[in-house]
Amino acid sequence: MYAPINFFEIIYDYYKHMKKDFELIPFIITLVIIPFALSFLFILTIKDESGFYNNFINVSAILIPLLLNLMMVVYYSLERTESNQRTKIEYLEHINSTISMTTLIAIFILILSLILSNLDSVSTILKFLLFYSVGFLIVNVIISLVRVYRLIRHEIKEKSDPI
């Protein structure tokens, strides 16, 4: 439990579950094309960049604790799950990897926004990196929402079905 921080473990687990969920084309569309499209949309429409960076600082500072709380809910849900409930355990594994990756991205956005808000001029590459990360974050928040919804729907179905 107490090992050095290994972000690559989170990233590997995330992509392993995403590959399991999506075939190649939906995988590329969801995790590459949609964030790219959102980042280009942000680049073309955002005029007040310093205000935008400050907004990301605020949003990330709020989002990170919420995601960590959601991970605790997943943990307690797993704790109440019996080992023979394979479907529920799979949902929880997927939710855990997605929320962990989303939290990691939110932390990255927070740090990058803090850095960019203090620079006089920002390179296009750094802007694109931030905007792509924001697009990736948006996609993953939606994926997390869908997965949590499915888990709750599974719980409701399990509770309402007579055994």
C-alpha positions as CSV (number, residue, x, y, z in Angstrom):
1,M,0.0,0.0,0.0
2,Y,2.9,2.4,0.8
3,A,4.9,2.4,-2.4
4,P,6.5,5.2,-4.4
5,I,4.1,7.2,-6.5
6,N,3.7,5.7,-9.9
7,F,1.5,7.7,-12.2
8,F,2.2,5.3,-15.0
9,E,0.3,2.6,-13.1
10,I,-2.8,4.8,-13.2
11,I,-2.3,5.6,-16.9
12,Y,-1.7,1.9,-17.8
13,D,-4.8,0.8,-15.9
14,Y,-6.9,3.5,-17.5
15,Y,-5.9,2.6,-21.0
16,K,-6.3,-1.1,-20.3
17,H,-9.9,-0.5,-19.3
18,M,-10.6,1.9,-22.1
19,K,-9.3,-0.6,-24.7
20,K,-11.6,-3.2,-23.1
21,D,-14.6,-0.9,-23.4
22,F,-14.0,0.6,-26.8
23,E,-13.0,-0.9,-30.1
24,L,-10.2,0.9,-32.0
25,I,-12.3,3.5,-33.9
26,P,-14.5,4.6,-30.9
27,F,-11.3,4.6,-28.7
28,I,-9.6,7.0,-31.1
29,I,-12.7,9.2,-31.5
30,T,-13.3,9.4,-27.8
31,L,-9.8,9.8,-26.4
32,V,-8.1,11.6,-29.3
33,I,-10.4,13.3,-31.8
34,I,-13.0,14.8,-29.4
35,P,-10.3,16.3,-27.1
36,F,-8.5,17.7,-30.2
37,A,-11.7,19.2,-31.5
38,L,-12.4,20.8,-28.1
39,S,-8.9,22.1,-27.8
40,F,-9.1,23.8,-31.3
41,L,-12.5,25.2,-30.3
42,F,-11.0,26.7,-27.2
43,I,-8.0,28.1,-29.1
44,L,-10.3,29.7,-31.6
45,T,-12.8,31.1,-29.2
46,I,-10.9,32.1,-26.0
47,K,-9.8,35.7,-26.0
48,D,-9.1,36.4,-22.3
49,E,-6.5,33.7,-21.7
50,S,-5.4,34.9,-18.2
51,G,-9.0,34.8,-17.0
52,F,-9.4,31.4,-18.6
53,Y,-6.3,30.1,-16.7
54,N,-7.6,31.5,-13.5
55,N,-11.0,29.8,-14.1
56,F,-9.2,26.5,-14.6
57,I,-7.4,26.9,-11.4
58,N,-10.8,27.4,-9.6
59,V,-12.5,24.5,-11.5
60,S,-9.6,22.1,-10.8
61,A,-9.5,23.1,-7.2
62,I,-13.2,22.2,-6.9
63,L,-13.1,19.1,-9.1
64,I,-10.2,17.3,-7.5
65,P,-11.8,16.9,-4.0
66,L,-15.1,15.9,-5.6
67,L,-13.4,13.2,-7.6
68,L,-11.5,12.0,-4.6
69,N,-14.8,11.8,-2.7
70,L,-16.3,9.8,-5.5
71,M,-13.3,7.4,-5.3
72,M,-14.1,6.9,-1.6
73,V,-17.7,6.1,-2.6
74,V,-16.4,3.5,-5.0
75,Y,-14.1,2.1,-2.3
76,Y,-17.0,1.7,0.1
77,S,-19.1,0.2,-2.5
78,L,-16.4,-2.3,-3.3
79,E,-16.2,-3.1,0.4
80,R,-19.9,-4.1,0.5
81,T,-19.6,-6.2,-2.7
82,E,-19.4,-9.9,-2.4
83,S,-16.7,-11.7,-4.4
84,N,-19.3,-13.5,-6.6
85,Q,-20.7,-10.2,-7.9
86,R,-18.4,-10.1,-10.9
87,T,-20.4,-7.5,-12.9
88,K,-20.4,-5.0,-10.1
89,I,-16.7,-5.5,-9.5
90,E,-16.0,-4.8,-13.2
91,Y,-18.0,-1.6,-13.0
92,L,-16.0,-0.6,-9.9
93,E,-12.7,-1.4,-11.6
94,H,-13.6,0.7,-14.6
95,I,-14.9,3.6,-12.4
96,N,-11.8,3.5,-10.3
97,S,-9.4,3.7,-13.3
98,T,-11.5,6.5,-15.0
99,I,-11.8,8.6,-11.8
100,S,-8.1,8.1,-11.0
101,M,-7.1,9.2,-14.5
102,T,-9.5,12.2,-14.4
103,T,-8.1,13.3,-11.0
104,L,-4.6,13.0,-12.4
105,I,-5.6,15.1,-15.4
106,A,-7.3,17.7,-13.2
107,I,-4.1,18.0,-11.1
108,F,-2.1,18.4,-14.2
109,I,-4.5,21.1,-15.4
110,L,-4.3,22.9,-12.1
111,I,-0.5,22.9,-12.1
112,L,-0.2,23.9,-15.8
113,S,-2.8,26.7,-15.2
114,L,-0.9,28.0,-12.3
115,I,2.3,28.1,-14.3
116,L,0.6,29.7,-17.4
117,S,-1.3,32.3,-15.4
118,N,2.1,33.7,-14.2
119,L,3.7,33.9,-17.6
120,D,3.7,37.1,-19.8
121,S,3.5,35.2,-23.0
122,V,2.5,31.6,-23.5
123,S,3.6,29.4,-26.4
124,T,1.0,27.8,-28.7
125,I,2.2,24.4,-27.7
126,L,1.6,25.0,-24.0
127,K,-1.9,26.5,-24.8
128,F,-2.7,23.5,-26.9
129,L,-1.5,21.1,-24.2
130,L,-3.7,22.8,-21.6
131,F,-6.7,22.9,-23.9
132,Y,-6.3,19.3,-25.0
133,S,-6.0,18.3,-21.4
134,V,-9.3,20.2,-20.7
135,G,-11.0,18.4,-23.6
136,F,-9.6,15.1,-22.3
137,L,-10.9,16.0,-18.8
138,I,-14.4,16.8,-20.1
139,V,-14.6,13.5,-22.0
140,N,-13.5,11.6,-18.9
141,V,-15.9,13.4,-16.6
142,I,-18.7,12.3,-19.0
143,I,-17.3,8.7,-19.1
144,S,-17.2,8.7,-15.2
145,L,-20.8,10.0,-15.1
146,V,-21.9,7.2,-17.4
147,R,-20.1,4.5,-15.4
148,V,-21.3,5.7,-12.1
149,Y,-24.8,5.8,-13.6
150,R,-24.5,2.2,-14.8
151,L,-23.2,1.1,-11.4
152,I,-26.2,2.7,-9.6
153,R,-28.6,1.3,-12.2
154,H,-27.0,-2.2,-11.6
155,E,-27.4,-1.7,-7.8
156,I,-31.1,-0.7,-8.2
157,K,-31.8,-3.7,-10.5
158,E,-30.0,-6.0,-8.1
159,K,-32.1,-4.7,-5.1
160,S,-35.4,-4.7,-7.0
161,D,-35.0,-8.2,-8.5
162,P,-36.3,-11.0,-6.1
163,I,-33.6,-13.6,-5.5
